[in-house]
Structures are given as C-alpha cells and as structure tokens.
Amino acid sequence: MKLGVLTTAGVLLCAFVFTSAQAEAKKRTKKKRRARVFSGQGVDTATLRVDPVPLPSGEIWIYSVNLREEVRVNIFKGRDRGAEGSRGQGNAKLVAERAAARATDAVTTASARRRAEVARGRTDDRPSEGDGDEGGGAAASGSERAKLPGETEAMPEFDEKALAELDHVFRCKRTGETRAVDPRLYVTLSVIYDHFGGKRIDLVSGFRYQRQEGSRHFHAAAMDIVVPGVSMRDLRDYAESLDTGGMGIGIYPRAGFVHVDWRAPGEPSYRWVDKSGPGGKSRGKRPSRRWKKRRPNS
C-alpha cells in the first residue's frame, strides 16, 4: 500500500516538474520572439544632416487609407493648390464643401495658436520614457525655438485653412477626434512629396486619441505613410536624410509602412525596426478612457 502511494506521489511530482519546465521554456521562447519583433537605437549626432533641408513647394497630395478621404493642398499662403483640389470617396465637390465647413474661424484660430506655440518650443507635450514613437527626454526651454526642416528667413506663412483640411484627414480613425498637427510634420511631408516626383502619399495613421499618451501619434506629431511605387527602404532612407535632429523614424516591414515623427523639443533622434503585423493588438492604441469625458482641443 505504502509502495503504491509513494509511486503515485513520485509520478505526480515528475509530472509537475515536467509541466513547470515546459511552461518556463515557453515563457523564454515568447520573450525571445518579442525581443526580435522590435529593435531600436539612438542616433549619433555626427550622422545627422548638417545642411538645411531645401524649402519645399508646400504641395501635399495625401490619401487616408482608413478614412478613404483624399486632399490636395498647398500649406503655404499665396501658393496655388493642386489643380484637383480636395477629394473624398470619389466626390470632390462634397468633400470640398465639408472641408470648408470644418475650417471655421474657431478651428483655424485654435490650430494657429497651437502651431505658434510649437514654433516657439512651448508645447504641452509631456515627455515620457519609451521606444519607438513614444518620445522621451527633457523638453526645451520656452526661449528655444523648434526647428522646421527647410526653414529660412523667407519661410512662407502657413495657410491655416489648408492645414485645417489636412488636420481633418489626419484625425483619429477610432474616435473621429481632430487635433492641430505639428506643422513640422506637414513641411516634412511636402519635402517627401517633392522628392518622389509628386506621387500621392498614402496615410496609414496620423493623430490617435489613444490610451498610450507617450506616443507621438497622441501628440499629433507622427504619421505612418506609404508612397505607392516607392520601396519602404527608399522612403525610410530619404526620411532619415532629412533629420537635422529631433526626428523619430521607424520601418514596419510586415505592416508595410514607414513611421515619421517629430520628437518633443529637446528630445534626441531615434531609429527602429518593428516587425509586428498590421493592425496591432496593443491596448495602448485603443481610444483613451477619457474620450467621452474629456476630448482634446482641435
């Protein structure tokens, strides 16, 4: 009897040890897989661009693949816009009317105020620790001015109505919320548009009113883009060549896009490769719990 009990206990103990070993092995495997999904590093300042980025035409032709809306504008006041104007879901007239309605004086004034604050280096972006599009580091002092790519003494004045149209296309796809996008992002977008011969740029993601507030998407300072007919590697390499300091650039081979962002003032440049699939299951990308109670200013 005792022998039988001891034998049973020994079998159960062996089974427990074996199961625990298997579970531990699975955990180690998952950690290794997660580690291989993302890899990033800071940028040696000696490799950053020294020469000023050429002043762009201001032209932007962009299509939101999630919202199925398209807009073609010039971000500089006094410049001619694209001949085709704004288009959305195949109906240019309706979308143009909607865009005009959205570009109210209140929206224009609010976005102009935020852009002025960004230009002076006075943003409410809270620095946070993290990798990828989660910017980190100390913010710049109020007297330090944010640097725009291609900026010269003759930098044209922004067309606020054109920026309002772009802001609407960059809106959060999950909540429909709009926020004034960092103007440096639009200048960079126009530089990219000019470089690749005026090809339409597809926007995968712009502003996201999400739970992970450390993301540059949450601060309307990031975009995930594709240029049809241009390889992701070529797009990534050219975006990196524009970095005079303070840009985050990542490539997503499986998801099929390149991420470009402007860090908060004073934060260093960052590069990464993210092999996660399209869509993403991160809870941080879900709408903020404060969405219905507290919405961001437009």
C-alpha positions in Angstrom: 0.0 0.0 0.0 2.7 2.4 1.0 4.7 1.5 -2.1 1.7 2.3 -4.3 1.2 5.7 -2.6 4.9 6.5 -2.9 4.8 5.5 -6.6 1.8 7.7 -7.3 3.3 10.6 -5.5 6.5 10.2 -7.4 4.7 10.1 -10.8 2.7 13.3 -9.8 5.9 15.1 -8.8 7.6 14.2 -12.0 4.6 15.4 -14.0 4.6 18.7 -12.1 8.3 19.2 -12.6 7.9 18.4 -16.3 4.9 20.7 -16.8 6.7 23.6 -15.0 9.8 23.1 -17.1 7.6 23.2 -20.3 5.9 26.4 -19.1 9.2 28.1 -18.3 10.6 27.1 -21.7 7.5 28.6 -23.4 7.9 31.8 -21.5 11.6 32.1 -22.6 10.6 31.4 -26.2 7.9 34.1 -26.1 10.4 36.6 -24.6 12.9 35.9 -27.4 10.2 36.3 -30.0 9.1 39.6 -28.5 12.7 40.8 -28.4 13.1 40.0 -32.1 9.9 41.9 -33.1 11.3 45.4 -32.1 14.8 46.8 -32.2 15.8 50.4 -31.9 18.6 52.7 -31.1 19.5 56.4 -30.7 21.3 58.3 -33.5 24.9 59.5 -33.4 24.6 63.3 -33.8 27.6 63.2 -36.1 25.5 61.3 -38.7 22.7 63.8 -38.7 22.1 66.2 -41.6 24.1 69.5 -41.3 22.9 71.4 -44.4 19.5 73.0 -44.3 16.7 71.0 -45.9 15.6 72.6 -49.2 12.4 74.7 -48.8 9.5 72.5 -50.2 6.9 73.6 -52.7 4.3 73.3 -50.0 2.3 70.9 -52.1 0.8 67.9 -50.4 -1.3 65.2 -52.0 -2.4 62.6 -49.5 -5.0 59.8 -49.2 -6.2 58.3 -45.9 -6.4 54.6 -46.5 -8.6 54.1 -43.4 -10.9 57.0 -43.9 -10.9 56.8 -47.7 -10.5 60.5 -48.0 -8.1 62.4 -50.1 -6.9 66.0 -50.1 -4.5 68.0 -52.2 -3.5 71.4 -50.9 -0.6 73.8 -50.5 0.3 74.5 -46.9 1.8 78.0 -47.7 -0.3 81.0 -48.1 -0.4 82.6 -51.5 0.7 79.4 -53.3 -1.5 77.6 -55.8 -3.1 74.4 -54.6 -3.2 71.2 -56.6 -5.4 71.5 -59.6 -7.6 68.7 -58.5 -8.3 70.2 -55.1 -9.8 68.1 -52.3 -11.5 64.8 -53.0 -13.0 62.2 -50.7 -14.7 58.9 -51.6 -14.7 60.0 -55.2 -16.8 63.1 -54.7 -14.7 66.2 -55.0 -17.4 68.8 -54.6 -19.0 67.3 -51.4 -15.6 66.9 -49.7 -14.5 70.4 -50.6 -17.7 71.7 -49.1 -17.3 69.6 -45.9 -13.6 70.7 -45.6 -14.7 74.4 -46.0 -17.3 73.9 -43.3 -14.9 72.4 -40.9 -12.3 75.1 -41.4 -14.3 77.5 -39.2 -12.8 80.6 -37.6 -12.7 78.7 -34.2 -10.8 75.8 -35.6 -8.5 78.0 -37.6 -7.7 80.2 -34.6 -7.1 77.2 -32.3 -4.8 75.5 -34.7 -3.0 78.7 -35.4 -2.4 79.2 -31.7 -1.1 75.6 -31.2 1.2 75.9 -34.2 2.6 79.2 -32.9 3.3 77.5 -29.5 5.0 74.6 -31.3 7.1 77.0 -33.3 8.2 78.8 -30.1 9.0 75.5 -28.4 6.1 75.9 -26.0 4.1 72.7 -26.3 2.1 70.8 -23.7 3.6 67.5 -24.8 4.7 65.7 -21.7 8.0 63.8 -22.1 7.9 60.1 -21.3 10.2 57.2 -21.4 9.9 54.6 -24.1 11.0 53.4 -27.5 9.6 53.7 -31.0 7.0 56.5 -31.3 7.0 57.0 -27.6 9.2 60.1 -27.3 11.3 60.6 -24.2 13.6 63.2 -22.8 13.5 66.7 -21.4 11.5 69.4 -23.0 13.3 72.5 -24.3 13.0 75.8 -22.5 10.4 78.3 -23.6 13.1 80.5 -25.3 14.3 77.7 -27.5 12.6 77.7 -30.9 11.6 74.4 -32.6 13.5 73.9 -35.9 11.5 73.4 -39.0 13.0 71.5 -41.9 13.9 73.8 -44.8 13.4 76.9 -42.6 14.9 80.1 -43.9 14.3 83.8 -43.3 11.9 83.6 -46.3 9.8 80.7 -44.9 6.3 81.4 -46.2 3.4 81.9 -43.9 1.2 78.8 -43.4 -2.3 78.7 -45.0 -4.4 77.8 -41.9 -7.4 76.7 -44.0 -5.2 74.2 -45.9 -3.7 73.0 -42.6 -7.3 72.5 -41.2 -8.1 70.3 -44.2 -5.0 68.2 -43.6 -5.8 68.1 -39.8 -9.2 66.6 -40.7 -7.6 63.9 -42.9 -5.1 63.2 -40.1 -8.0 62.7 -37.5 -8.3 59.7 -35.2 -10.0 56.9 -37.1 -11.4 55.3 -34.0 -12.9 58.4 -32.3 -13.1 60.9 -35.1 -11.3 63.5 -33.0 -9.2 66.2 -34.7 -6.1 67.9 -33.3 -3.9 70.6 -34.9 -0.9 68.6 -36.3 2.6 69.7 -35.6 3.4 71.9 -38.7 6.9 70.4 -38.9 5.3 67.2 -40.0 3.5 68.9 -42.9 6.7 70.6 -44.0 8.5 67.2 -44.0 5.6 65.7 -45.8 5.8 68.3 -48.6 9.6 67.7 -48.9 8.9 64.0 -49.3 6.2 64.7 -51.8 8.5 66.9 -53.9 11.4 64.4 -53.8 9.4 61.5 -55.1 8.1 63.4 -58.1 4.7 64.4 -56.8 3.4 60.9 -56.2 0.4 60.6 -54.0 1.2 59.7 -50.4 -1.0 57.2 -48.5 -1.6 57.9 -44.9 -2.0 54.8 -42.7 -2.2 56.6 -39.4 -2.0 60.2 -38.2 -3.4 61.6 -34.9 -4.6 58.9 -32.5 -6.5 59.7 -29.4 -5.2 56.6 -27.6 -4.5 55.4 -24.1 -0.8 55.4 -24.6 -0.2 59.1 -24.3 3.6 58.8 -24.7 3.1 58.1 -28.4 3.9 60.9 -30.8 0.7 59.9 -32.6 -1.2 61.0 -29.5 0.5 64.4 -29.7 -0.3 64.8 -33.4 3.3 64.8 -34.3 3.6 61.5 -36.1 2.5 59.8 -39.3 2.6 56.3 -40.8 3.0 56.6 -44.6 3.4 54.8 -47.8 4.4 56.1 -51.2 3.0 53.8 -53.9 5.7 52.7 -56.3 8.5 53.5 -53.8 10.0 50.9 -51.6 9.8 51.2 -47.8 13.5 51.1 -47.6 14.0 54.0 -50.0 11.3 56.0 -48.2 12.9 55.3 -44.8 16.4 56.2 -46.1 15.2 59.5 -47.6 13.3 60.5 -44.4 16.4 59.8 -42.4 18.4 62.1 -44.7 16.1 65.0 -43.7 16.8 64.7 -39.9 18.8 67.6 -38.6 17.9 66.5 -35.1 14.8 65.5 -33.2 13.1 63.1 -35.6 11.9 59.6 -34.9 11.9 57.2 -38.0 10.9 53.6 -38.0 10.2 51.0 -40.6 7.5 48.3 -40.3 8.3 45.6 -42.8 5.3 43.4 -42.0 2.7 46.1 -41.6 4.1 47.8 -44.8 4.7 51.4 -43.8 7.3 53.9 -42.6 6.7 55.9 -39.4 8.0 59.5 -39.3 7.6 61.8 -36.3 8.9 64.9 -34.6 10.0 64.4 -31.0 9.1 66.9 -28.3 11.5 69.9 -28.1 14.9 68.8 -26.8 14.4 65.0 -27.4 17.0 63.2 -29.5 16.5 61.4 -32.8 15.6 57.8 -32.7 15.5 54.9 -35.2 13.8 51.5 -35.1 12.5 48.4 -36.9 9.2 46.9 -35.8 8.3 43.5 -37.3 4.8 43.4 -35.7 2.0 42.7 -38.1 -0.6 45.1 -39.5 -3.4 46.4 -37.2 -1.6 45.9 -33.9 -3.2 44.5 -30.8 -1.6 46.9 -28.3 -4.1 48.1 -25.7 -2.3 51.4 -25.8 -3.7 52.1 -29.3 -7.3 51.8 -28.1 -9.3 55.0 -27.6 -8.5 56.9 -24.4 -10.8 56.1 -21.4 -11.3 59.8 -21.1 -12.5 60.1 -24.7 -16.2 60.7 -23.9 -15.5 62.8 -20.8 -12.5 64.9 -21.9 -11.8 65.5 -25.6 -8.6 67.1 -26.9 -8.8 70.6 -28.3 -8.9 70.9 -32.1 
